[in-house]
Amino acid sequence: MALSLFTKTKKTLIERAQDDYATKMRLKYKPYYHAMDSQQGTHIRLQGRDMVMLSSNDYLGLSFHPKVIEACGEGAKAWGSSTTGARISNGSRAYHTALEEKLAAFLGREACHVSVAGYVSCCSAVASFAQKGDLVFADKNIHSCLWDGIRLSMATAERFSHNNPEDLRQVLKSVPHATPKMLVVEGVYSMEGHICSLPELAQIGEDNGCFTVVDDAHGLGVLGRQGRGTVDHFKLNDKVDILCGSMSKSLASTGGFVTGSRELIEYLRTNSKQTLFSAAISPSQAAAASASLDIMQTEPQHLQRLWRNTKRYREMLKGLGLDTWGSETPAVPIVLGSKELVYRFWQALLEKGVFTVMSIAPAVPPGKDLIRTAVSALHSDEDLEKIGAAMAYAVKQM
Ligand SMILES: Cc1ncc(COP(=O)(O)O)c(C=O)c1O
């Protein structure tokens, strides 16, 4: 055909995978997918070496709490290993509704729906409510699961500058008033450690008739009374329609949740494909999250220790002249600005027994290539000293 003269020969799907540059680089430099030999709290063993974990999201350090471990075992004993079914059909159990009621009560919301992953929950928190023809106003740094939710909804996405109320106001100025609108933000930004300017953003959203969705995966357990999160921290429950998040961070489990009014959650249960066609969270994972919620309300020492460690760690980084992107939370990036510097810094930390994660563009904005670190309540003073020595060494290698 004549047209084929003008079209470039396309790679087959197999060739595309075989020739993928990013995969080749990943396999060559091996920065990701490290399988640890063992773990005890913040201490891991990797390729025969003892290391301190400085990049997990176990903010409250509950993943090794005896009560959480016991709850996992009890959950499996009572209910088996899996429900092997979706909630709508054969997968709903009393422990799901008990966990949902506990989470909803803790977060001051009417209702909650839990699912197998934070990714699934947060994606569905957007995709279930927005539709083609709607406008979704999204902070440009939101998590990939929220972007996927927007894509699946087929609504039109409008980005605004990261955590910038004035820019949101400007973007909103040019859109028709009658179009249904959604505002999507995170409570705490996972890469940057920034707390959302929620009072201003939610107010602008409300003034413009937006339905507001907050993903608080990194605010839960960290901010607010007993760790109730960013919305509680700002006392803005009445300004947020949907509060979603992950149970794989402070709740020391896996899974995710969407909370809101009963009406909204029942609507999600009817319409969300991610909810309808995916199996329910397993008994042990639900039990772990439930036990963590109890601990958060009865053992304040974990939250106190988390903030004490965070303060100490941030001061240490500041003393070394490192750029932490203005992080205000235990998620602390070390911005180095290029992938070469990030790789050298990361390797130097590894050499000194500190495990961190590199995050390079396009996962972060260009020029913001960084080492992602996160503090845990479980880091001991000795851990922090080891981390300090490793950081000082890494700085010298730059
Ligand atoms: C902001 C945010 N939302 C959602 C998720 C997804 O959570 P999960 O890992 O439990 O699927 C993450 C995970 O990194 C996250 O950072």
The ligand as a MOL file (V3000), in Angstrom:
LIG
                    3D

  0  0  0     0  0            999 V3000
M  V30 BEGIN CTAB
M  V30 COUNTS 16 16 0 0 0
M  V30 BEGIN ATOM
M  V30 1 C 0.2610 8.7190 47.5790 0
M  V30 2 C 0.1290 7.2550 47.3610 0
M  V30 3 N -1.0710 6.7510 47.0700 0
M  V30 4 C -1.2490 5.4410 46.8690 0
M  V30 5 C -0.1960 4.5530 46.9410 0
M  V30 6 C -0.4220 3.1050 46.6610 0
M  V30 7 O -0.4140 2.3600 47.8340 0
M  V30 8 P -0.0660 0.8150 47.8630 0
M  V30 9 O 1.4160 0.6960 47.8050 0
M  V30 10 O -0.6410 0.3500 49.1430 0
M  V30 11 O -0.6940 0.1750 46.6870 0
M  V30 12 C 1.0650 5.0230 47.2640 0
M  V30 13 C 2.1920 4.0940 47.3480 0
M  V30 14 O 3.3230 4.3650 47.2520 0
M  V30 15 C 1.2370 6.4200 47.4740 0
M  V30 16 O 2.4460 6.9230 47.7560 0
M  V30 END ATOM
M  V30 BEGIN BOND
M  V30 1 1 1 2
M  V30 2 1 2 3
M  V30 3 2 2 15
M  V30 4 2 3 4
M  V30 5 1 4 5
M  V30 6 1 5 6
M  V30 7 2 5 12
M  V30 8 1 6 7
M  V30 9 1 7 8
M  V30 10 2 8 9
M  V30 11 1 8 10
M  V30 12 1 8 11
M  V30 13 1 12 13
M  V30 14 1 12 15
M  V30 15 2 13 14
M  V30 16 1 15 16
M  V30 END BOND
M  V30 END CTAB
M  END
